[in-house]
Amino acid sequence: MAILGKIRQKSFFLILIIGLALFAFIISGVFGNGAGDTGPSDPIGIVNDEEIKIENFRFLVDQTERQYGYSTIQAVNAVWNQYVQSTLFEAELNTLGIDAGKEQIEQVVSSTESIISDARFINEAGFFDFGLFADFILQMRDQNPEGYEQWKSQEAGIISSARESIYFDLIKSSTGITNKEAQVLFHLENDNLDLNYVQIPFSSINDTLVSVSDSEIKAYIKDNAASYETKASRGLDYVAFLETPTEEDQALIRNYLTSLIDDRIEYNDVSKLTDTIQGFKSTKFVQEFVDKYSEKGFDSLYLPKGRLPREFGDILYDLEKGAVFGPYKNIDSYQISRLLDRKKNGSIRASNIVVAYQGATGASADITRTKEQARRLANNYLRQSRRDPSRVETLALKFSDDPTKTSAGDLGFFQEGAIPQEFFDYANKARIGSVGLVETDYGFHVVKVTDKQDLVLLATVSQKIVPSEKTSNEIFQAATQFEMGTAKQDFAALASAENYNLRTVNSIDALDENLPGLPNQRSIVQWAFGEDASVGDVKRFSLSYGGYAIVKLTSKKDKGLADVEEVRAEVSQIIRNEKKAAMLVKANKANTSLEDLAAANKVEVVSALSVNQKSATLVGAGNEPYAVGAAFAMEANETSDLIVGNKGVYMIQVTAKNIVNDLDDYTSFANTLAQQERQKVARLVMDALESSATITDNRSLYY
């Protein structure tokens, strides 16, 4: 079964349950079911009468936020989607009686990378041993009851994922393409026509000559309800008052940092004497100085040139020991930096050919050579490379057993601790251009040192560029005055009069969190969808990144069919084109040839070669599936009646039909098509289950 390959693609629920405890492998004796859920009664949603408990939902949301770095609403949506899928699948699996036993769980465990790469479960031959894993878990069951409970949750997730995979495999096994179907699809893809056509575009009739009434639009919406169902939405206008540092604010920060560089004299109110305060350039207590005056603490890490601020990297890298540079701007801060130390050739660049052997760390399963065979092969590469060092890159591209193979073995710059110590020790002592052999846990490395650079230790005093208190007060006053002014004057008119940038948002959904120009504004969306908010209400919101937004609720729309104004332009054009098509067909009934039709409408006869049903595109006209389909039903040299297409009315004359020869055997082509169809199964099944389910979504009430 295809469980192993699919389990990681469909195991988001498992990941959510496990959280960060991926290595807490505590297994129950016979792989029984996990502990039951004991959440509160208030549901955040209902799926086919199955309640989703809010407290357990919140736990998973918090866990997802931490693990994946999602925003709250992103985590809410991810957990919701998986909850809905899991609930629907669980019901489906129970109905069909699909279950997973020890064998399926063993398959899942044996395909989980984090488990099979754990050294505790690797046998003497260098392979994952499920027996070692099971023994370890059984031992932990008695020694770590807390871990045992953690395993029960993890195991439930594994069982759920295994059952889903069995379900999908059963469906996929029934998904097939017969040879006859393959033959039809083969010709659909490969047969083509040469044709001439005349297009009378709808645009040839002016829109003003074709009227469309509101009743026609309403009738069209009703007749095509599935295409015009809309979610609940809200419309907003807002003016943002962002706390942006002025040039004066930035100058104050630069001047402050400048004042810290040299020694300064300050009057001491206690001693009534002047004190000399050591500056950044002269102080011997650099760490204490940085910790006192900088918003970021002292960092003792030596840095390569590539890790320095890009714009000023060359200057900082070339500083003399003790020299200070700045103030300079680095992203959202102003900084001054002092060079404390330089580690000669501390950053090294090298290329290598990795020759792995069976059992070596990271060696792929298809590597079967022994360690001694690997040693001999590496020595062979070494001899070739010492005669011609450029051979290292050439050989790495062809033979290296390492991901760096694609970059000719280039490791880039690295420092001590970033690579195996044996490798670094050799590269640190070797001169640039030399080639040598190093053995590590990953195998044998033919190493060529290509460059060396110094590492520098910088002390940096950093001050974030933020608005001054004066600027913040001015922004607050402006926002307050505007908010108060909306009580007396129209929101948009006031914004225009005060020369503020009015932003209009025509439609937001209940679970949106971002507005144009204002990210992470969940509180505004919640207010707009709240029961207490009415059209015309104005409210001020504080922005987490500084400033305010004055927001007006301009419209409220409940779930249902789109109203006329929402889709007027789209539907009017559809109806208008239908009327134009009827007018064009009626006006051109007497024109039975391409030439007559073209002359009567002052258009040209167009030739199109190798027209294919799969793409259904006419050169000069675009996508016209109905017209192309009609052409394929015609014989060579036959001329069609008038055909209504997407962009106009057509007359087509087929000049040649190019029908490809049948394949001798359609089995292989049918298998390829079936495989493509199987890849769509998961999404199609999920769509089908959701469309037939009754789902109550209360997310917007809680988040």
C-alpha positions in Angstrom: 0.0 0.0 0.0 1.1 3.6 -0.6 0.8 4.5 3.1 4.5 5.4 3.6 4.6 8.0 0.9 1.4 9.7 1.8 1.4 9.7 5.6 3.6 12.7 5.9 1.5 14.6 3.3 -1.8 14.1 5.2 -0.6 14.1 8.9 -1.1 17.7 9.9 -3.5 16.4 12.6 -0.7 14.2 13.9 1.7 17.1 13.9 -0.7 19.3 15.8 -1.2 16.7 18.5 2.5 15.9 18.9 3.5 19.6 19.1 7.2 19.8 19.9 7.4 16.4 21.6 8.4 14.5 18.5 10.9 12.3 20.3 8.6 11.4 23.2 8.1 7.8 21.9 6.1 6.0 24.5 4.2 3.1 23.0 1.3 1.1 24.5 1.7 -2.6 24.5 -0.6 -3.5 21.6 -1.0 -0.1 20.0 -4.4 0.7 21.5 -6.5 3.8 21.0 -5.4 7.2 22.5 -6.9 8.9 25.5 -10.3 10.5 25.0 -10.9 14.2 24.6 -12.5 16.0 27.6 -13.2 19.5 26.3 -15.9 21.9 27.5 -19.4 21.8 26.0 -19.3 25.2 24.1 -18.5 24.4 20.5 -16.5 26.6 18.1 -18.2 24.6 15.3 -20.4 21.7 14.5 -19.7 19.1 11.8 -22.6 16.8 11.1 -23.8 17.1 14.8 -20.2 16.5 16.0 -19.2 19.4 18.3 -15.7 20.9 18.2 -14.8 21.9 21.7 -13.4 25.4 22.1 -10.8 24.6 24.8 -9.1 21.8 22.9 -9.3 23.9 19.7 -7.5 26.7 21.5 -4.8 24.4 22.7 -4.1 23.2 19.2 -4.2 26.8 17.9 -1.6 27.9 20.5 0.6 24.9 19.6 0.4 25.6 15.9 1.3 29.3 16.4 4.4 28.3 18.4 5.5 25.5 16.1 5.0 27.1 12.7 5.2 30.8 13.5 1.7 31.4 12.2 -0.4 34.4 13.2 -3.4 33.6 15.4 -5.9 33.6 12.5 -3.7 31.5 10.3 -3.4 28.9 13.0 -7.2 29.0 13.6 -7.8 28.4 9.9 -5.3 25.6 9.8 -6.6 23.8 12.8 -10.2 24.3 11.7 -9.6 22.8 8.2 -7.9 19.8 9.8 -10.6 19.4 12.4 -13.3 19.4 9.7 -11.4 17.0 7.5 -10.6 14.6 10.4 -14.2 14.6 11.6 -15.6 13.9 8.2 -12.9 11.2 7.6 -13.6 9.6 10.9 -17.3 9.2 10.2 -16.5 7.9 6.7 -13.9 5.4 8.0 -16.2 4.2 10.7 -19.1 3.7 8.2 -16.8 1.7 5.9 -15.2 -0.3 8.8 -11.7 0.7 8.0 -9.1 0.3 10.8 -5.4 0.2 11.2 -3.5 -2.5 13.1 0.0 -3.0 14.4 1.3 -3.8 10.9 0.1 -0.4 9.5 1.4 1.5 12.5 4.8 -0.2 12.2 4.9 0.9 8.5 4.2 4.5 9.6 6.8 4.5 12.3 9.3 3.0 10.0 8.8 5.8 7.4 9.0 8.7 9.8 12.4 10.4 9.3 12.8 11.8 12.8 12.4 8.3 14.2 14.4 6.2 11.8 17.4 8.6 12.0 17.5 8.4 15.8 20.7 6.7 16.9 18.9 4.8 19.7 17.0 2.8 17.1 19.9 2.1 14.6 21.2 -1.5 14.7 24.8 -2.6 14.2 24.3 -2.8 10.5 23.5 0.9 10.4 19.7 0.5 9.7 16.6 1.4 11.6 15.4 -1.5 13.8 11.8 -1.5 14.8 12.5 -4.0 17.5 14.9 -1.6 19.2 12.3 1.1 19.0 9.6 -1.1 20.5 11.8 -2.3 23.3 12.7 1.3 24.1 9.1 2.3 24.2 8.1 -0.7 26.4 10.8 0.2 28.8 9.7 3.8 28.9 6.1 2.7 29.5 7.1 1.5 33.0 9.7 4.2 33.8 7.9 7.3 32.5 4.1 7.3 32.9 3.9 10.9 31.7 5.7 9.9 28.5 3.3 7.0 28.2 0.3 9.3 28.1 2.1 11.5 25.5 2.6 8.4 23.3 -1.1 7.6 23.5 -2.0 10.9 21.8 0.8 10.4 19.3 -0.3 6.9 18.6 -3.9 8.0 18.0 -2.7 10.4 15.4 -0.6 7.7 13.7 -3.7 5.4 13.6 -5.8 8.2 12.2 -3.3 8.9 9.5 -2.9 5.2 8.6 -6.6 4.8 8.3 -6.9 7.8 6.0 -4.1 6.3 3.8 -5.9 3.0 3.6 -9.0 4.8 2.6 -7.3 6.8 -0.1 -5.5 3.7 -1.3 -8.8 1.9 -1.7 -10.2 4.7 -3.7 -7.1 5.1 -5.8 -7.1 1.4 -6.5 -10.5 1.7 -8.1 -9.5 4.7 -10.1 -8.6 3.6 -13.6 -8.7 4.5 -17.3 -9.8 1.9 -19.8 -7.9 1.5 -23.1 -10.9 2.9 -24.9 -11.0 6.0 -22.7 -7.2 6.4 -23.2 -7.7 6.2 -26.9 -10.3 9.0 -26.8 -8.1 11.2 -24.6 -5.0 10.5 -26.8 -6.8 11.8 -29.9 -8.3 14.7 -27.9 -4.8 15.7 -27.0 -3.0 15.0 -30.4 -5.5 15.4 -33.2 -5.6 18.9 -34.7 -7.3 20.9 -37.5 -6.4 23.6 -40.0 -9.2 26.0 -40.5 -10.3 29.4 -41.6 -12.8 31.4 -39.6 -14.6 34.7 -39.4 -15.3 36.3 -36.0 -17.9 39.0 -35.6 -17.0 40.3 -32.1 -19.7 41.3 -29.6 -17.9 44.7 -29.4 -19.0 45.4 -33.0 -22.4 46.4 -31.4 -22.2 49.3 -29.0 -23.2 48.5 -25.4 -25.5 51.5 -25.4 -27.7 49.8 -28.0 -28.4 46.9 -25.7 -30.3 47.5 -22.5 -30.2 45.2 -19.5 -32.8 45.6 -16.7 -32.4 44.9 -13.0 -35.1 42.3 -13.3 -33.0 40.5 -15.9 -29.9 40.6 -13.7 -31.9 39.3 -10.7 -33.3 36.4 -12.8 -29.8 35.5 -14.1 -28.4 35.5 -10.5 -31.3 33.3 -9.4 -30.9 30.9 -12.3 -27.1 30.6 -11.6 -27.3 30.7 -7.9 -24.3 28.3 -7.4 -22.0 30.9 -9.1 -23.3 33.9 -7.1 -23.5 32.6 -3.5 -21.6 35.1 -1.3 -20.3 35.0 2.3 -21.1 37.5 4.9 -19.0 40.6 4.3 -18.4 44.1 5.5 -17.3 47.4 3.9 -15.0 49.9 5.5 -13.4 53.3 5.1 -10.5 54.2 7.2 -7.8 56.8 7.7 -4.5 55.6 9.2 -2.4 57.8 11.5 0.9 56.0 11.6 3.6 56.9 14.1 6.4 57.4 11.7 9.7 58.9 12.9 10.4 62.3 11.4 13.8 63.4 10.1 14.1 65.5 13.3 13.5 62.3 15.4 16.2 60.5 13.5 18.6 63.3 13.9 18.1 63.2 17.7 19.0 59.5 17.7 22.1 60.0 15.5 23.2 62.9 17.7 22.7 60.8 20.8 24.9 58.0 19.5 27.5 60.5 18.3 27.7 61.9 21.9 28.6 58.4 23.2 31.7 57.9 21.0 34.2 60.3 22.7 34.8 61.1 26.4 32.5 63.8 27.7 32.5 66.1 30.8 29.5 66.1 33.0 28.7 68.1 36.1 28.1 65.9 39.2 25.3 67.4 41.4 26.4 65.3 44.4 30.1 66.1 44.4 29.7 69.6 42.8 32.6 68.7 40.5 32.9 67.7 36.9 33.3 64.0 36.0 34.9 62.6 32.9 32.6 60.0 31.4 34.5 57.5 29.2 33.1 57.2 25.7 32.7 54.1 23.5 36.0 54.6 21.8 38.1 54.7 25.0 36.2 52.5 27.5 37.9 49.4 28.8 34.6 48.0 29.9 33.0 47.5 26.5 30.4 44.9 27.4 29.1 47.0 30.3 29.0 50.0 28.0 27.0 48.3 25.3 24.6 46.7 27.8 24.0 50.2 29.4 23.5 52.3 26.3 22.3 49.8 23.6 18.8 48.4 23.0 20.5 45.1 22.1 22.9 43.4 24.5 26.6 42.7 23.8 27.2 39.9 21.4 30.5 38.0 21.7 30.1 36.2 18.4 32.9 36.6 15.7 31.3 37.4 12.4 32.4 36.8 8.8 32.3 39.6 6.3 29.1 38.3 4.8 27.2 38.6 8.1 27.9 42.3 8.5 25.4 45.0 7.4 25.5 44.9 3.6 25.8 48.6 2.9 28.6 49.2 5.5 30.2 45.7 5.5 33.4 46.7 3.8 34.0 49.6 6.2 33.2 47.6 9.3 35.4 44.7 8.2 38.4 46.9 7.4 38.3 48.8 10.7 41.5 49.0 12.8 41.4 47.4 16.2 39.8 49.9 18.6 38.3 52.1 15.8 34.7 53.2 15.9 32.4 53.7 12.9 29.0 55.4 12.9 26.3 56.3 13.4 25.1 54.3 10.5 21.6 53.1 9.6 21.0 49.3 9.7 17.4 48.3 8.8 15.3 50.0 11.5 18.1 51.2 13.8 21.0 53.6 14.0 24.3 52.0 15.3 27.8 52.7 16.2 30.3 49.8 16.1 33.8 49.3 17.5 36.2 46.6 16.3 37.4 44.6 19.3 39.3 41.7 17.8 40.1 40.0 14.5 40.4 36.2 14.2 42.8 35.6 11.3 41.5 33.2 8.6 38.6 32.2 10.9 36.1 31.9 8.0 37.0 29.2 5.5 35.6 28.2 2.1 36.2 24.8 0.6 34.9 22.3 -2.0 34.8 18.6 -1.3 34.0 15.2 -2.8 32.1 13.0 -0.3 32.6 9.3 -0.7 30.1 7.6 1.7 29.8 4.0 2.6 27.1 1.7 4.0 26.3 2.8 7.5 27.9 6.2 7.3 25.8 9.1 8.7 23.4 10.4 6.1 24.3 7.7 3.6 21.4 6.9 1.3 20.0 3.4 1.1 21.4 2.8 -2.4 25.0 3.1 -1.2 26.3 -0.4 -0.6 30.1 0.0 -0.8 32.1 -0.9 2.3 34.2 1.5 4.3 37.4 0.1 2.8 36.0 0.4 -0.7 35.1 4.0 0.0 38.6 4.7 1.3 40.2 3.3 -1.9 37.8 5.3 -4.1 38.5 8.5 -2.2 42.3 8.0 -2.5 41.8 7.6 -6.3 39.9 10.9 -6.4 42.7 12.5 -4.2 45.4 11.4 -6.6 43.6 12.8 -9.6 42.9 16.1 -7.7 46.4 16.6 -6.5 47.7 16.5 -10.1 45.0 19.0 -11.1 43.1 20.7 -8.2 40.3 21.8 -10.6 39.3 18.2 -10.8 37.7 18.4 -7.3 34.8 20.4 -8.7 34.5 18.2 -11.8 34.6 15.0 -9.8 32.2 16.3 -7.2 29.6 17.1 -9.8 29.7 13.5 -11.1 30.4 11.4 -8.1 30.0 13.1 -4.7 27.5 11.4 -2.3 26.5 14.8 -0.8 23.8 17.4 -1.5 26.6 19.8 -2.4 27.1 17.7 -5.5 24.8 20.1 -7.4 27.1 23.0 -6.6 30.3 21.2 -7.6 31.0 20.4 -3.9 31.2 24.0 -2.8 30.4 24.4 0.9 30.6 28.1 1.0 32.2 29.9 3.9 32.0 28.1 7.3 33.4 28.5 10.8 34.4 26.2 13.5 31.4 24.3 15.0 29.4 24.5 11.8 31.0 21.3 10.3 32.7 18.2 11.7 35.7 19.1 13.7 38.1 16.8 11.7 37.1 18.7 8.6 37.6 22.1 10.1 41.0 21.2 11.7 42.3 20.1 8.3 40.9 23.2 6.4 42.2 25.5 9.1 45.8 24.3 8.7 45.8 23.8 4.9 46.8 26.6 2.6 44.5 28.0 0.0 44.5 25.7 -3.1 45.7 22.6 -1.4 43.9 19.3 -1.6 43.7 16.6 1.1 41.8 13.7 2.5 39.6 13.8 5.6 37.6 11.1 7.3 34.4 12.0 9.2 31.2 10.2 10.3 29.8 11.1 6.8 32.5 9.2 5.0 35.7 10.3 3.2 36.1 13.9 2.0 38.5 15.0 -0.7 38.9 18.6 0.3 40.1 21.6 -1.5 40.5 24.9 0.4 39.4 27.7 -1.9 39.5 30.8 0.3 40.0 32.2 3.8 38.7 35.3 5.5 39.1 36.9 8.9 36.4 36.9 11.4 35.7 40.1 13.3 34.4 40.8 16.8 32.4 44.0 16.9 30.8 45.8 19.8 27.7 47.6 18.7 25.5 50.2 20.4 22.1 50.2 18.7 19.1 52.5 19.0 15.9 51.7 17.2 14.5 54.4 15.0 11.2 55.3 16.7 9.2 58.4 16.8 9.9 60.8 19.6 7.3 61.5 22.3 6.6 64.8 20.6 5.8 63.1 17.3 3.7 60.4 19.1 1.7 63.2 20.8 1.1 65.0 17.6 -0.1 61.8 15.9 -2.5 61.2 18.8 -3.9 64.7 18.7 -4.4 64.5 14.9 -6.2 61.1 15.2 -8.4 62.4 18.0 -9.4 65.5 16.2 -10.3 63.6 13.1 -12.4 61.1 15.1 -14.2 63.9 16.8 -14.7 65.7 13.5 -16.5 62.7 12.0 -19.4 63.4 14.4 -20.1 66.7 12.6 -18.9 66.1 9.0 -19.0 63.2 6.5 -16.1 60.8 6.9 -14.9 61.0 3.3 -15.4 64.7 3.0 -13.4 65.4 6.2 -10.6 63.2 5.1 -10.5 65.1 1.8 -10.6 68.5 3.5 -7.8 67.6 5.9 -5.8 66.0 3.0 -5.7 62.6 4.6 -5.4 59.4 2.6 -8.8 57.7 2.7 -8.7 53.9 2.1 -11.8 52.1 1.0 -12.3 48.4 1.6 -15.4 47.1 -0.2 -15.5 43.6 1.2 -13.9 41.8 4.1 -14.7 38.3 5.4 -15.4 37.4 8.9 -12.1 35.6 9.3 -9.9 38.2 7.6 -7.1 39.7 9.6 -5.4 42.0 7.1 -6.6 45.2 5.5 -5.0 46.9 2.6 -2.0 48.8 4.1 -2.9 47.6 7.6 -1.7 44.1 8.4 -2.7 42.2 11.6 -5.9 44.1 12.3 -8.1 41.3 13.6 -9.8 43.7 16.2 -11.1 45.9 13.4 -12.7 42.9 11.6 -14.2 41.6 14.8 -15.7 45.0 15.5 -17.1 45.2 12.0 -18.8 41.8 12.3 -20.0 42.4 15.9 -23.7 42.7 16.6 -23.3 46.2 18.1 -21.7 47.7 15.0 -24.1 49.5 12.6 -23.5 51.0 9.2 -22.2 54.5 9.7 -20.4 53.8 13.0 -16.9 55.2 13.5 -14.3 53.8 15.9 -10.7 54.4 16.7 -8.2 51.5 16.9 -4.7 51.5 18.2 -2.2 49.9 15.9 0.3 47.4 17.4 3.2 48.9 15.4 2.4 52.5 16.5 -0.4 54.8 15.5 -4.1 54.7 15.1 -6.8 53.9 12.5 -10.1 55.7 12.4 -12.5 53.3 10.8 -16.1 53.7 9.5 -18.4 50.8 8.8 -19.9 51.5 5.4 -21.8 48.3 4.6 -23.0 45.0 6.0 -24.0 42.0 3.9 -25.2 38.7 5.2 -24.5 35.3 3.6 -26.7 34.6 0.6 -27.0 35.5 -3.1 -25.1 38.5 -4.4 -27.2 41.6 -4.8 -27.6 43.4 -8.1 -25.0 46.1 -7.4 -22.3 43.7 -6.4 -22.3 41.9 -9.7 -24.0 44.4 -12.0 -21.0 44.9 -14.3 -20.3 41.2 -14.7 -23.8 39.9 -15.2 -24.9 42.9 -17.4 -22.1 42.0 -19.8 -23.0 38.3 -19.9 -26.7 39.2 -20.6 -25.7 41.9 -23.1 -23.5 39.5 -25.0 -26.3 37.0 -25.2 -28.5 39.6 -26.7 -25.8 40.8 -29.1 -25.3 37.2 -30.2 -29.0 36.9 -31.1 -28.8 40.2 -33.0 -25.7 39.1 -34.9 -27.1 35.7 -35.8 -30.4 37.3 -37.0 -28.6 40.0 -39.0 -26.2 37.5 -40.8 -28.5 34.6 -41.6 -28.2 35.3 -45.3 -24.4 35.2 -45.3 -23.6 31.5 -46.0 -19.9 31.8 -46.9 -16.9 33.1 -45.0 -16.2 35.7 -47.6 -19.8 37.1 -47.6 -19.9 37.2 -43.8 -16.5 38.9 -43.6 -17.5 41.5 -46.3 -20.8 42.2 -44.7 -19.3 42.9 -41.3 -16.0 44.5 -42.5 -13.8 41.9 -40.9 -11.2 39.5 -42.3 -11.1 35.8 -42.8 -8.4 34.4 -40.4 -6.4 31.2 -40.8 -5.6 29.0 -37.8 -3.3 26.0 -38.0 -3.0 23.0 -35.8 -6.0 23.8 -33.6 -6.2 21.4 -30.7 -9.2 20.4 -28.7 -7.3 20.3 -25.4 -6.2 23.9 -25.6 -9.3 25.0 -27.7 -7.6 28.3 -28.6 -8.1 30.2 -31.9 -5.3 32.4 -33.0 -6.5 36.0 -32.8 -9.7 35.1 -30.9 -8.5 33.4 -27.7 -10.1 30.5 -25.9 -13.2 29.4 -27.7 -14.0 25.8 -26.6 -17.5 25.6 -28.1 -16.4 26.9 -31.5 -13.4 24.5 -31.6 -15.5 21.6 -30.5 -18.0 22.3 -33.3 -15.1 22.4 -35.8 -13.9 18.9 -34.8 -17.4 17.6 -35.5 -17.1 18.8 -39.1 -15.5 17.2 -42.1 -12.7 18.6 -44.2 -13.8 21.5 -46.5 -17.1 21.8 -44.7 -18.4 25.2 -43.6 -20.3 25.7 -40.4 -23.5 27.7 -39.6 -23.1 30.7 -37.3 -21.7 29.6 -33.9 -22.0 31.6 -30.7 -18.7 31.7 -28.8 -17.2 33.5 -25.8 -16.2 36.6 -27.6 -18.4 36.8 -30.7 -20.2 34.9 -33.4 -18.2 32.6 -35.7 -18.3 30.9 -39.0 -15.7 28.2 -39.5 -14.4 26.3 -42.5 -12.3 23.2 -41.9 -9.4 23.0 -44.4 -7.7 19.9 -43.1 -8.2 17.3 -40.4 -5.0 15.9 -39.0 -5.9 12.7 -37.2 -2.9 10.9 -35.6 -2.3 7.2 -35.9 -3.5 5.0 -33.0 -1.0 3.6 -30.6 -0.3 -0.1 -30.9 -1.1 -0.5 -27.2 -2.8 2.0 -25.0 -2.0 0.3 -21.7 1.0 2.5 -20.8 -0.8 5.7 -21.8 -3.9 4.6 -19.8 -1.7 3.9 -16.7 -0.1 7.4 -17.0 -3.5 9.0 -17.1 -4.8 6.9 -14.2 -1.8 8.0 -12.1 -2.6 11.6 -12.9 -6.2 11.1 -11.8 -5.2 9.4 -8.6 -3.2 12.4 -7.6 -6.5 14.4 -7.6 -8.4 11.9 -5.5 -7.7 13.4 -2.1 -8.9 16.9 -3.0 -11.9 15.6 -4.9 -13.0 13.3 -2.0 -12.6 16.1 0.5 -14.6 18.4 -1.6 -17.3 15.8 -1.9 -17.4 15.1 1.8 -17.6 18.8 2.7 -20.3 19.6 0.1 -22.5 16.9 1.6 -21.8 17.8 5.2 -23.7 20.2 7.5 -21.1 22.5 9.0 -21.7 25.3 11.5 -18.7 27.7 11.7 -18.4 29.8 14.8 -14.8 30.8 14.5 -15.5 34.5 14.1 -17.2 34.5 17.5 -14.1 33.4 19.3 -11.2 34.9 17.3 
